[in-house]
Amino acid sequence: MGKEKSKNILITGVSTGIGYGVAKELIGRGYTIFGSVRKMEDGNRLQQELGSNFKPLQFDVTDQEAIDRSAKELTFLLQGQGLGAAINNAGVSMSGPLEHLPMEDFIYNFDVNVFGLLRVTKAFLPLLGVQPNHPSSPGRILNISSVAGKMAAPFLGAYSGSKHAVEALSHTMRREFQRYGIEVVIIAPGPVQTPIWDKGSMERFEKTLYIKSLINFFTWFTKEGKRGITLESFSKQLADILEKDKPALRYALVKDKFKNWTVPRLLGDRAMDDFFKKML
C-alpha cells in the first residue's frame, strides 16, 4: 500500500482575496491550513474566523530570512508529517504604461510574483517530499498564474510579464520535481470577484498622454472584474483540482470560458491589438 496523502496545506497570501477563499473552502473539507500573513494581527483575525484548523505563518515572500524561519517552524509544528500541497498564491499587480511605470515597480512585481514563489517553493520542498523517508505521499505544488500569463493587456505589462514567467517556471518545476513524485499544476484565474477591484489609482499618470486611455481601459477592466467568477466558485474549483488523482497540467478558471478565454485565443494577437486599439 502507498503512503497516505497529507491533509496539511500551505497557502501564501491568505489575508484576503483568493488565498482567503481557498483556505476557507479547504478547511470546510477537513484540511489544516498553514497560511502566510505579513501582519500577525491578520493571522489572529483569521484564526478567529476560520477556527482551529487555520495556523498562521508570518512572512513576506520577499523576505528570505522570514521564509526560512517559517519553514523551520512548520517542520516543528508538523511533528514528522509532510505537506499535502503548497499553493503559491501571494501576488501583486503594479499597473501603468511601460513608458512611465518606475523600474522599482517592475522589480517589486517580479520580486513578489516570481522570485517570491521560488523562494517559498525551495524552502518548503523537504516537507513536500524532497527528503529521505518522507512520511506521506509526495505533495503537490499549485502555482497561481493568471489569464494574463498567456494574454497580455496594455498597462498590465509588469503583472503579465511576471505571470508569463510563472508559467515557464512552473513547467520547469514539474519536469525537475517529477523524480520525487511532486506534481506541479498551473492555476490561471480570469477575473475573480474580490476586493482587489476597488484598489488602485491612476492619479500619478494624469499628466501623461496615456491618461484618457488609462481611464477607458480600467473602467472596462474593473467592470469585467466585478462580474467575474465568484470567489466561492473559484475556491471550490481549485479545491476539486487539488483532490483529483490525476490533475491536468494547467487550468484556466474563467467565467464564460468560451467567450472570455477560448475565442480571444483563437482570434490571435492582431485581432486583440485591434480590440484594444478601439477601446483606447
C-alpha positions in Angstrom: 0.0 0.0 0.0 1.2 3.5 -0.8 1.6 6.2 1.8 -1.4 8.4 2.7 -1.9 11.9 1.4 -1.3 14.6 3.9 -4.2 16.9 4.8 -1.8 19.7 5.7 -1.7 22.6 3.1 0.5 25.6 2.8 -1.1 28.7 1.2 0.7 32.0 0.7 -1.1 35.3 0.9 -4.3 34.3 2.8 -5.2 37.7 4.4 -7.8 38.5 1.7 -9.0 37.5 -1.7 -8.2 34.2 -3.4 -6.0 33.0 -0.6 -8.6 33.6 2.0 -11.4 32.0 -0.1 -9.3 28.8 -0.8 -8.3 28.5 2.8 -11.9 28.7 3.9 -13.0 26.1 1.4 -10.3 23.6 2.2 -10.9 24.0 6.0 -14.5 23.1 5.3 -13.3 19.9 3.6 -11.2 18.9 6.6 -7.8 20.2 5.8 -5.4 22.0 8.1 -4.2 25.3 6.5 -0.9 26.9 7.2 -1.4 30.4 5.7 1.2 33.1 5.3 0.4 36.6 6.5 2.6 39.7 6.6 1.0 41.0 9.8 0.2 38.9 12.8 -3.0 40.8 13.5 -4.3 39.3 10.2 -3.2 35.9 11.4 -5.1 36.3 14.7 -8.2 37.6 12.8 -8.1 34.6 10.5 -7.7 32.2 13.4 -10.9 33.6 14.9 -12.8 33.5 11.6 -11.6 30.1 10.3 -11.1 28.2 13.5 -8.5 25.8 14.9 -7.7 24.2 11.5 -6.0 27.5 10.5 -2.5 28.2 11.6 -0.8 31.5 10.6 2.8 31.7 9.5 4.2 35.2 9.5 6.4 36.0 6.5 6.6 38.2 3.4 7.5 36.3 0.2 10.3 38.8 -0.4 11.9 38.1 2.9 14.2 35.0 2.7 15.1 35.0 6.3 11.4 35.1 7.4 10.5 32.3 4.9 13.3 30.1 6.2 12.3 30.7 9.8 8.7 29.8 8.9 9.8 26.6 7.2 11.6 25.5 10.4 8.6 26.5 12.4 6.3 24.4 10.2 8.6 21.4 10.3 8.4 21.6 14.1 4.6 22.0 14.1 4.0 19.1 11.7 6.0 16.7 14.0 7.2 14.4 11.3 4.2 14.8 9.0 4.5 16.2 5.4 2.6 18.8 3.4 -0.1 17.7 1.0 0.3 20.8 -1.1 1.9 24.2 -1.4 -0.4 26.8 -3.1 1.7 29.7 -4.2 -0.9 32.4 -4.3 0.8 35.6 -2.9 0.9 38.2 -5.6 0.7 41.9 -6.6 -0.1 43.9 -9.7 1.7 47.1 -10.5 -0.2 48.9 -13.2 0.7 51.7 -15.7 2.1 52.4 -19.1 5.6 50.9 -19.7 6.9 54.3 -20.7 6.2 55.8 -17.2 6.0 52.9 -14.7 9.0 53.2 -12.5 11.6 50.4 -12.6 11.2 49.9 -8.9 7.6 48.8 -9.6 8.7 46.3 -12.2 11.3 44.9 -9.9 8.8 44.6 -7.0 6.2 42.9 -9.2 8.7 40.2 -10.2 10.1 40.0 -6.6 6.7 39.1 -5.2 5.1 37.1 -8.1 8.2 35.2 -9.4 11.1 35.3 -7.0 8.8 35.1 -4.0 7.1 32.0 -5.4 10.5 30.4 -6.0 11.8 31.3 -2.5 8.8 29.7 -0.9 8.9 26.6 -3.0 12.6 26.0 -2.4 12.2 26.5 1.4 9.3 24.1 1.8 10.4 21.4 -0.7 11.5 18.9 2.0 8.0 19.0 3.5 6.6 18.2 0.1 8.7 15.1 -0.4 12.3 16.1 -1.2 13.8 14.3 1.8 14.7 10.7 2.7 11.9 8.6 4.2 9.2 11.2 3.6 6.3 10.3 5.9 3.4 10.8 3.4 2.9 10.6 -0.3 4.6 13.4 -2.2 2.8 16.8 -2.1 1.6 19.0 -4.9 2.6 22.5 -5.9 -0.2 24.7 -7.3 1.1 27.9 -8.8 -1.4 30.7 -9.2 -0.8 32.3 -12.5 -3.4 34.3 -14.5 -5.0 34.5 -17.9 -2.6 37.4 -18.1 0.2 34.8 -18.2 -1.0 33.9 -21.7 -2.8 37.1 -22.9 -1.1 40.4 -22.2 -3.2 43.6 -22.0 -2.0 47.2 -22.1 -0.9 48.8 -18.9 -0.5 45.5 -17.2 3.0 44.8 -18.5 4.7 44.3 -15.2 2.0 41.9 -14.0 1.6 40.0 -17.3 5.3 39.6 -17.6 5.6 38.2 -14.1 2.8 35.7 -14.7 4.3 34.7 -18.0 7.4 33.9 -16.0 5.4 31.9 -13.5 4.1 29.8 -16.4 7.6 28.9 -17.6 8.9 28.4 -14.1 6.1 26.0 -13.4 6.8 23.8 -16.4 10.5 23.6 -15.3 9.5 22.7 -11.8 7.2 20.0 -13.0 9.9 18.4 -15.2 12.5 18.6 -12.5 10.4 17.6 -9.5 8.8 14.6 -11.1 11.7 12.5 -9.9 10.2 13.0 -6.4 6.7 12.4 -7.4 5.8 16.0 -6.8 3.1 17.3 -9.3 3.1 20.9 -10.4 -0.2 22.4 -11.6 -0.8 25.8 -13.0 -4.0 27.6 -12.0 -4.8 30.5 -14.3 -7.7 32.6 -13.0 -9.6 35.1 -15.0 -11.3 37.9 -13.1 -12.4 36.8 -9.6 -14.8 38.8 -7.5 -12.6 40.0 -4.7 -11.9 43.5 -3.1 -8.9 43.9 -5.4 -11.1 45.7 -8.0 -11.7 48.6 -5.5 -8.0 49.2 -5.2 -5.6 51.2 -7.3 -5.3 54.6 -8.7 -4.1 56.2 -12.0 -3.5 59.6 -10.5 0.3 59.5 -10.9 -0.2 59.2 -14.6 -2.7 62.1 -15.0 -0.2 64.4 -16.7 0.9 61.8 -19.3 -0.6 61.3 -22.8 -2.0 58.0 -21.6 -4.5 59.3 -19.1 -7.6 59.1 -21.2 -6.6 55.6 -22.4 -5.9 54.5 -18.9 -9.4 55.7 -17.8 -11.0 53.9 -20.7 -9.1 50.7 -20.0 -9.5 50.5 -16.3 -13.2 51.4 -16.4 -13.7 48.4 -18.7 -11.3 46.2 -16.7 -12.9 47.0 -13.4 -16.4 46.3 -14.7 -15.2 43.0 -16.1 -13.5 42.1 -12.8 -16.6 42.8 -10.7 -18.7 40.4 -12.8 -16.1 37.7 -12.9 -16.2 34.3 -11.3 -17.3 34.4 -7.7 -14.7 33.7 -5.0 -16.8 30.8 -3.8 -16.9 29.2 -7.2 -13.2 29.7 -7.8 -12.3 28.2 -4.4 -14.5 25.1 -4.9 -12.9 24.5 -8.4 -9.4 24.9 -7.0 -10.2 22.5 -4.1 -11.6 20.0 -6.6 -8.4 20.2 -8.7 -6.3 19.7 -5.5 -8.2 16.5 -4.8 -8.0 15.0 -8.3 -6.0 11.8 -8.6 -4.6 12.9 -11.9 -4.9 16.6 -12.5 -4.2 18.3 -15.8 -1.1 20.4 -16.1 -2.9 23.7 -16.4 -6.4 25.0 -15.6 -7.9 28.3 -16.8 -10.7 29.1 -14.3 -12.6 31.7 -16.2 -16.3 32.8 -16.2 -18.0 32.2 -19.6 -14.8 30.4 -20.6 -15.6 30.0 -24.3 -16.3 33.8 -24.8 -13.6 35.1 -22.5 -10.8 32.6 -23.0 -11.2 30.3 -26.0 -12.4 32.9 -28.6 -9.7 35.5 -27.8 -7.0 32.9 -28.1 -8.5 31.7 -31.4 -8.7 35.2 -32.8 -4.9 35.8 -32.4 -2.8 38.7 -31.4 -3.6 41.0 -34.3 -7.3 40.8 -33.5 -6.6 41.6 -29.9 -4.4 44.5 -30.9 -7.4 45.9 -32.9 -9.7 45.3 -29.9 -7.5 47.3 -27.6 -6.9 50.0 -30.2 -10.6 50.7 -30.5 -11.0 50.7 -26.7 -8.1 53.1 -26.1 
